[in-house]
């Protein structure tokens, strides 16, 4: 019995070493550009002219957030035509929105005044994707062209101005009467659509690019284009 156990262990060890020489596992890193749009975080703006009614608006904070994205991934070749990939991405951004709007008083006159009120905004996004990739260019091809889909989960922290109250004076100066900044934390789920190409650089290293579109169930839309490096181990 002892000899059988030792023999079984040696067989498993030999199979593991043999498989490791042509491992189906690879780890990837990525760096690139992303754009994130949020559709259901709302902001209210109230404006008065010398404390009289001037204007009111309520709407989505849909200005896209563009920033760098960093990522790590683990790939497993389950079939010559199929690869499963678990990927984690992170992006962070801080800035202002509303830079494309302005208010002009006494247009064309010497005392023309233009105001462009802006609002602070920040985003932290950690996204996790489980994607099944199909190899388009067949078995044995050196370069790999792949398309895939799966499931995506993400945690987003959105900090923005939810309420702003302004007053325009008789000399057309802009006064900030009230400003409320809030942080909205949410877990969201969606469906990713992904395409990537991998080209061998060495025996174990592949370089390429990946394009992703993720639809978060009417909550948000995320797209990214990144450069990737995948290393077999």
JOSUL-V287045 format. One record per backbone hydrogen bond with DSSP energy under -1.0 kcal/mol. NH is the residue of the N-H (numbers start at 1). CO is the residue of the C=O. E is the energy in kcal/mol with one decimal. If there is no record, write none. Layout:
((NH/CO/E) (NH/CO/E))
This chain:
((5/1/-2.1) (6/2/-2.3) (7/3/-2.5) (8/4/-2.3) (9/5/-2.3) (10/6/-2.4) (11/7/-2.0) (12/8/-2.3) (13/9/-2.6) (14/10/-2.5) (15/11/-2.3) (16/12/-2.3) (17/13/-2.4) (18/14/-2.5) (19/15/-2.3) (20/16/-2.1) (22/19/-1.3) (23/20/-1.0) (26/75/-1.9) (27/231/-2.3) (28/73/-2.6) (29/229/-2.2) (30/71/-2.1) (31/227/-2.0) (32/69/-2.0) (33/225/-2.6) (34/67/-2.5) (35/223/-2.7) (36/65/-2.4) (37/221/-2.4) (39/219/-1.9) (43/59/-2.4) (44/162/-2.7) (45/57/-3.0) (46/164/-2.9) (47/55/-3.2) (48/166/-1.8) (49/52/-2.4) (50/168/-2.0) (52/49/-1.0) (54/47/-1.8) (55/47/-2.2) (57/45/-2.2) (59/43/-2.2) (61/41/-2.4) (62/60/-1.3) (65/36/-2.6) (67/34/-1.8) (69/32/-2.1) (70/90/-2.5) (71/30/-2.0) (72/88/-2.5) (73/28/-2.4) (74/86/-2.6) (75/26/-3.4) (76/84/-2.7) (77/24/-2.0) (78/76/-1.0) (79/82/-1.7) (82/79/-1.1) (83/133/-2.1) (84/76/-2.8) (85/131/-2.7) (86/74/-2.6) (87/129/-2.9) (88/72/-3.1) (89/127/-3.0) (90/70/-2.8) (91/125/-2.1) (93/123/-2.4) (95/121/-3.0) (97/119/-2.4) (101/98/-1.3) (103/115/-2.8) (105/113/-3.2) (109/106/-2.1) (112/109/-1.4) (113/105/-2.3) (115/103/-2.9) (119/97/-2.3) (121/95/-2.3) (122/159/-2.6) (123/93/-2.7) (124/157/-1.7) (125/91/-2.6) (126/155/-2.4) (127/89/-2.7) (128/153/-3.4) (129/87/-2.8) (130/151/-2.6) (131/85/-2.8) (132/149/-2.5) (133/83/-3.5) (134/147/-3.3) (135/81/-2.7) (136/145/-3.4) (144/198/-2.9) (146/196/-2.9) (147/134/-1.8) (148/194/-2.7) (149/132/-1.2) (151/130/-2.0) (152/190/-2.4) (153/128/-2.7) (154/188/-2.7) (155/126/-2.6) (156/186/-2.6) (157/124/-2.7) (158/184/-2.9) (159/122/-2.5) (160/182/-2.1) (162/180/-1.9) (163/180/-1.2) (164/44/-1.9) (165/178/-2.7) (166/46/-2.7) (167/175/-2.5) (168/48/-3.0) (169/173/-2.2) (172/169/-2.0) (175/167/-2.9) (177/165/-2.7) (178/165/-1.5) (180/163/-2.5) (182/160/-2.5) (184/158/-3.5) (186/156/-2.2) (188/154/-2.8) (190/152/-2.5) (191/215/-2.0) (193/213/-3.3) (194/148/-2.7) (195/211/-2.2) (196/146/-2.3) (197/209/-2.2) (198/144/-2.2) (199/207/-3.5) (201/205/-3.1) (202/205/-1.9) (206/230/-3.0) (207/199/-2.9) (208/228/-2.1) (209/197/-1.5) (210/226/-2.6) (211/195/-3.1) (212/224/-2.5) (213/193/-2.5) (214/222/-3.3) (215/191/-2.2) (216/220/-2.4) (219/216/-2.9) (221/37/-2.2) (222/214/-2.4) (223/35/-2.2) (224/212/-2.1) (225/33/-2.6) (226/210/-2.4) (227/31/-2.6) (228/208/-2.1) (229/29/-2.1) (230/206/-2.9) (231/27/-2.9) (232/204/-2.5) (233/25/-1.6))
